Amino acid sequence: DGDLEVSGNLSGMSGFDLGQKMYEVKYAGDENGNLRAKNITYKNTTGRPIVIYIILGASTISNLAHINIDNTFAGYLRNDNSGFIANTFVGLIPSGSTYKVNEVSGTIELTAWAELR
């Protein structure tokens, strides 16, 4: 028990089965096709935990963003240099929890946002 066996043609596969529950990767959008954005609180309403994958970028000094889960600090991006930097965040969001990328100062680029739902 616990082994994952995969066979067949997997091209175009958008989800997979874990314990009889279908999970899918959702790229930076909600059920209506709206893209995820900074400074908006989202809630996990799937009834199970999800994994979020976010890449943030900043190109000037003093840019700062926080990633919060249930209003608790979980990660950040801060640029103390004059060149472009990027930071990747991967987090587990429990069912019913909220999550948000909070742009604290400067301008933060939301480079990628994917969710394993």
C-alpha positions in Angstrom: 0.0 0.0 0.0 1.2 3.5 -0.7 2.8 2.7 -4.1 1.9 4.8 -7.1 1.8 2.9 -10.4 1.4 4.8 -13.6 1.1 3.3 -17.1 -0.2 4.3 -20.5 0.0 7.5 -22.5 0.2 10.4 -20.1 0.3 13.2 -22.7 -2.3 15.8 -22.0 -2.9 14.5 -18.5 -4.2 17.3 -16.2 -4.8 15.4 -13.0 -4.1 12.2 -11.2 -5.8 10.0 -8.6 -4.6 9.8 -5.1 -6.7 7.7 -2.8 -9.8 7.8 -5.1 -9.8 11.6 -5.1 -8.9 13.4 -8.3 -6.3 16.1 -8.0 -5.5 18.6 -10.8 -2.9 21.3 -11.4 -4.7 24.7 -11.8 -2.5 27.5 -13.3 -3.1 30.9 -11.7 -6.8 30.9 -12.1 -10.1 30.2 -10.3 -13.1 28.2 -11.5 -14.2 31.1 -13.7 -10.8 31.5 -15.5 -9.9 34.6 -13.5 -6.2 34.9 -12.8 -4.9 34.9 -9.2 -3.7 38.3 -8.1 -1.7 39.9 -5.3 -3.4 41.5 -2.3 -6.5 39.3 -2.5 -7.3 36.7 0.1 -8.2 33.3 -1.3 -9.9 30.4 0.6 -9.4 26.7 0.1 -12.9 25.4 -0.4 -12.0 22.0 -1.9 -12.6 20.0 1.2 -9.0 18.7 1.2 -5.5 20.2 1.5 -4.0 21.9 -1.6 -0.5 22.8 -2.5 0.3 26.2 -3.9 3.4 27.1 -6.0 4.2 30.8 -6.4 7.1 32.6 -8.1 7.5 36.3 -7.2 9.9 38.7 -8.8 11.2 42.2 -7.9 13.6 44.4 -9.9 14.3 47.4 -7.6 15.6 47.9 -4.1 13.2 47.8 -1.1 10.5 45.7 -2.8 8.9 43.4 -0.3 6.0 40.8 -0.4 4.7 38.4 2.3 2.9 35.2 1.8 0.3 34.5 4.5 -1.6 31.4 5.3 -4.5 32.0 7.7 -3.1 35.5 8.3 0.1 34.0 9.5 3.5 34.8 7.8 4.6 31.8 5.8 7.2 33.3 3.4 8.5 36.4 1.6 10.4 38.0 -1.2 12.7 41.0 -0.5 15.0 42.7 -2.9 18.0 44.3 -1.2 19.9 44.7 -4.5 19.5 46.8 -7.6 19.0 43.8 -10.0 16.1 41.5 -10.7 15.5 38.7 -8.2 12.9 35.9 -8.0 11.8 33.7 -5.2 9.8 30.5 -5.2 7.3 29.5 -2.5 5.6 26.1 -2.1 3.0 25.8 0.7 0.4 23.3 1.9 -3.0 25.0 2.5 -5.3 23.0 4.8 -9.0 22.7 3.8 -10.9 25.8 4.9 -7.7 27.9 5.2 -7.0 31.3 3.6 -3.9 32.3 1.6 -2.6 35.6 0.2 0.4 37.2 -1.5 0.6 40.6 0.2 2.6 43.3 -1.6 4.1 45.2 1.3 6.3 47.8 -0.5 7.3 48.5 -4.0 6.1 46.5 -7.0 6.2 42.7 -6.9 5.7 40.7 -10.1 3.6 37.6 -9.9 5.6 35.4 -12.2 3.8 32.1 -11.7 1.0 30.7 -9.5 -0.1 27.1 -9.7 -2.2 25.0 -7.4 -2.4 21.3 -6.9 -6.1 20.9 -6.1 
